[in-house]
Amino acid sequence: MKTLFKSLPWPEWKRRWFGIKFTDGRFYTILLYFLLIVIGFVYVYPLLHMLSYSLKSLADLLDPTINVLPSSLYLQNFADAFLVLDYVALFGESLWVTLVPAVLQTMIASLVGYGFARFKFPLKKLWFALLLATYIIPPQVTMIPRYVLFFDIGILETVMAILIPASFGQGLSFAIFVLIFYQFYLMVPKALDEAAQLDGATRWMIYTRVAIPLSLPSFLTSFLFSFVWYWNETYLTRLFLGNGGETLLIRLLNFVSAYNAVLGGGSNVANEAIRMAATLLIIAPLVLAYFILQRLFIEGIDKSGITGE
């Protein structure tokens, strides 16, 4: 009966709009693109909203007839935000507490993931489960013990309070990066390791000359995730750095007071447009990095096996 139904002739309009399997018809394609556009708009709309507000003058903000598009492109908001943020100096400080920990954490996660994927040792599954369990523990649970420890060893309110945890597998969401590398190294054929061993390569040589070149997409994926999370982190950064450092995100949290200190108070207040311009300046490096590396980033996500498929 099923074969007989498939052999029946379909009207041309049904075949064109609904196809044979529905997924090969025009209706399915239109529905799919419609859903993608709607989902994409949900993510892009906040950026468009910030861009629109950042280009408005104070007169446009007070004019109820101007809603979405400004009457003219007002770029002074970006100039004021750039000055208040002390962008050049704090950009370097922000890179120091985000770029270096992201690189260190990615390297350590690669080593740990390779060890779990390639070596056998007692209680391996238990240790791996405990490692992944640390991902679900809120950082607030370990906040006070870390603060006391860093105070005792004398690294509190210094950049070492950020770098040392990242160097010893205690960085932000370290377990998820180990899982990324673990999943990837499981897909690498062990025959490559055996061939390298026959050529006299040590375990370290196999890791550096075989595993690392093959896992560059995973390195990029882990680095970008780690970099974004360190860049957006403010609570732990303020707690551990204290008066020892300031990042762009921390300056943004105190933007009104910083604006009054730099440009003065009175009628020259930090309106919503200037704060939106400051926010765009802060997220611009992340957006630029993603657009440049998006192909390798998506490839790393696909090969690491964390897409939920």
Summary of the structure (lengths in Angstrom):
residues: 309
radius of gyration: 26.0
end to end distance: 33.8
largest distance: 82.5
contacts: 843
relative contact order: 0.13
helix: 75%
strand: 0%
